[in-house]
Amino acid sequence: MTLRFYDTASAEVRDFVPLVPGKASLYYCGATVQGMPHVGHIRSAVAFDQLTRWLTYRGHRVTVVRNVTDIDDKILAKSAASFAQDFSSGPGEIADEEWWALAYRYEQEFLKAYDMLGVQRPTYEPRATGHIPEMHTLIQQLIDRGHAYPALDDSGDVYFDVRSWEKYGSLTRQNIDDMQAAPDVEPQFSNRKKDPRDFALWKGYKEGEPTTARWESPWGAGRPGWHLECSAMVTKYLGTEFDIHGGGLDLRFPHHENEMAQSQAAGHGFANFWMHNGMVTYQGEKMSKSIGNTISPGEMLELATPRVVRYYLGQAHYRSILDYQPTSLPEASAAVERIDGFISRAVRALGSSGSYSYASYGLLPDAFAAAMDDDLNVPQALAVLHDTVRAGNTALTGGNLEDAKQALLSVTDMLRVLGINDAATPQRDNQANAALEVLVEAQLEARAKARAGKDWAASDAIRDTLKAAGVVVEDGPDGATWSLQRD
């Protein structure tokens, strides 16, 4: 089946044909590193990691670029607050912290979260502050083509002239007259712009800002506008035309709309596909710190293992809303435990039946591949994964080791494609873990014999002994499985 993805710009699912056969180029927006990562950041990274893995599986050599916005109004404001006299360091905050140190510190927190949840490192991860010359070049191109202008006062700002570009608003299908003013300047300085909707490409240096947060330019000292950064960086690493631009749904406007306008106005073909992942809600409502209905990746990782959190964040279709409920992580944990239970059972059974390899990467079920080809339909792919687990358990119960082996290899391949096996595994005492498994399996074998002989008292006694030790036994059509009781 042909790879097909939903393109936000055309509002349709289209065949994916890479610009260069055998290669795929992907740029997705990374973090503005002014605080700890929130669940929306990580959900987006997981979604585009799944996309990268599937493109790779389908034979494309994928170049991935994920930017870091390390200069921004919020970063400067947070740094300034750390120097304020009434500042008192709270949890995770540092007094008298320079803006660049703050940005780097939070950048490392994002990397930790990505790594913990098995998000592969991009091919390139450029920082905005490292690409100022490229931004100057792009600004000058826009001025030369009549799509940008220096501010109408001496502020040193440079703005994109939205009315000069007739396609402005096409990505989000909006009429320019219905749009709000771009929040680049305070209302009292609105005379700097030709139109309130014109957005800043370059922000002139303002009194009181750190001198380290300004760069010289043909229009005066200052720093780049947010939207300009991405256009300059993607062009450097992927060229003026590339395959896919991705990001969260909340970035469509104004960020991606402005990116597309300034890049195309400069004469660049820019993105062939625009792909956006859906938001994360909390019990059906938008997450908001002000009303206290948020959960962070760190809080999730306190409640569940990284593999479970990865499973949860990646289980919905990337374009759909992912709603967090108090039952979400326990449900994801149960799903992962069912998968792991089959794998453990199959490995034990096959250990004495001959060699097998986990490096097949060629036994994906056709239904799984068809689901992934169809706009990355992960929910349907997961249904195939769980069907294969059930079939594998049935094969083990019936003593059909060859079918069980094929199921094991298929399950392993599917987990790898979905990135679930790349999430971090908590450190364990392997020797103690192996000993526990041998002891529990011996008890379950004794219990199975007791049940076969209808000695229900002995069967219940073994189950109760295991339960008292924190081992939960579940009986199913394919036999008994066990797991450690959660606190």
Secondary structure, 3 states (H helix, E strand, C coil): CCCEEEECCCCEEEECCCCCCCEEEEEECCCECCCCCCHHHHHHHHHHHHHHHHHHHCCCEEEEEECEECCCHHHHHHHHHHHCCCCCCCCCCCCCCCHHHHHHHHHHHHHHHHHHCCCCCCCECCEHHHCHHHHHHHHHHHHHCCCEEECCCCCCCEEECHHHCCCCCCCCCCCHHHCCCCCCCCHHHHHHCCCCCCEEEEEECCCCCCHHHCECCCCCCEEECHHHHHHHHHHHHHCCEEEEEEEEHHHHHHHHHHHHHHHHHCCCCEEEEEEEECCEEECCEECCCCCCCCCCHHHHHHHCCHHHHHHHHHCCCCCCCEEECCCHHHHHHHHHHHHHHHHHHHHHHHCCCCCCCCCCCCCCCHHHHHHHHECCCHHHHHHHHHHHHHHHHHHHHCCCHHHHHHHHHHHHHHHHHHCHHHCCCCCCCHHHHHHHHHHHHHHHHHHHHHHHCCCHHHHHHHHHHHHHCCEEEEEECCEEEEEECCC
